[in-house]
Amino acid sequence: MRQLFAKKDLTNKFDESSIQLEKTLSAKDLIFMGLGVIIGAGIFITPGIIAANNAGPGVMFTYILAAIVCILVAFCYSEFSSAIPLSGSAYTYVYSVFGELTAWIVGWAIFSEYLFAESSVAVSWSAYLQNFLSGFGIKLPAALQSAYGAGGTTTGRFDILAFTIVFLVTILLLQGLKESVTINKIMVYIKVFIIILFIVVAIFYVKPSNFTPLLPFGASGLGQGTSVAFFAFIGFDIISTASEEVKNPGRDMPIGIISSLLISALLYSLMAFVLVGAVHYTQLNVADPVSLALRIIHQNWAAGLISLCAVLGMTTTLIVILYGGTRMFFAISRDGLLPNKLNNLNKNNVPTYSTIIFGLLAGLVAGLLPIDKLTELVNIGALLGFAAVSIGVIPLRRSENTKYLNPAFKTPGYPIVPIISFLLCIYLMLNLQTFTWIAFGLWLLLGLIIYICYGYKNSKLHK
């Protein structure tokens, strides 16, 4: 038991020569970084799925509730990131306060978040590209348009475009491709433009009758919808990894994270309000609800433009998520819990095997699973990681390491805020469907088998 819950001592990682990076980022840079990650496929996927299956016209409330939970979690991430600015994010944080076995479970769960997030974004990318191509009369064979069961169809077998885009992004990352701050800002402007364009065009078609009943699935549907809406905010924790390069992390980190969350929540809520107001919620259970709504109200010109812009915007999201997933593989293998080959770097300083394996897995999942299943699988992994980081603030404060690490930011309202954040994450997890829990249970079982057979014996901490 002592070996299973051995904690990583991080104090020897923090000598002056190893952690001093140039502090160039401001609060404004962090806000753009946050918007670049948060405003991704979630806004183009989840409104329709939540409205049709969970919250009905009350879908806009689910984004507000999900944003509140994210803000509480963001406080906890800010404290950890200012104390432990190392790769691995939640996995590394948990390793330092709860020990190896818990860190493995959280790392394996976060890995599932990145894997299924990459796949779900790829599916949405495929749907919007197919919508754009259909305007020119170009259509793929039915069997290659989507996975089996997507949108209720039984003709689909494999989403070939979703697999292809993940494959191409994997090739790009192997070349050492990195997204610059300038490109990220351009893509943020494009994404915000898409949302505003949709609101401006569709608001004139809003019908009050489409808001009745407001919550057709009741309060339980609102809770389930909030659990799914969480997917739209996935990725905000990536901001926390930049804390070492922020000019004033104690002030700028919370401003950057919380501001980007609030702006995203406002845009999401307005977009969802107009969406369900213009089109009855029962028609929106598709991977491209925004384009579908514009076609229904006969604004095909806007549907085509938004589809093209969505494809461009989601491409950078795919790059960032795939980058994060490969780095999670890299961090875990560096600790010896996965084979050492996964942290081998090529001439472009990219972990080759981690990138290839993650890319192939994400591509196959994108081709074979429908979008509604993927979004929930993303959420349960993320929520487990968020819950662990939230409650982990308490042992972090009590750790002897903290006196040496001296985090620049501390969670306000301690210990109430970390406890509330933890409980809300658990509540949202409990609202997910039975299928999600079964699939996630099998995923964790696979992870435990890998740990027992390999990680336990090869852990560098034990050696």
Protein Blocks (a to p, Z undefined) as FASTA:
>chain_A
ZZmmcccdfklmmcfklmmccdfbdfklmmmmmmmmmmmmklmmmmmmmmmmmnmmmlmm
mmmmmmmmmmmmmmmmmmmmmmmccehijmmmmmmmnojklmmmmmmmmmmmmmmmmmmm
mmmmmmmmmmmmmmnopacdfklmpcehiahiakbfbdfklmmmmmmmmmmmmnopacdf
klmmmmmmmmmmmmmmmmmmmmmmccfklmpcfblnojmlmmmmmmmmmmmmgojlmmmm
mmmmgfblmlmmmmmmmmmmmmmmmmmmmmmmmmmmmpcfklmmcfblmlmmmmmnopak
lmmmmmmmmmmmmmmmmmmmmmmmmmmmmmmmmnopacfklmcccfkopafklmmmmmmm
mmmmmmmpcfklmmmmmmmmmmmmmmmmmmmmmmmmmpmklmmnopabdcehiaklmmmm
mmmmmmmmmmpcfklmmmmmmmmmmmmmmmmmmmmmmomklZZ
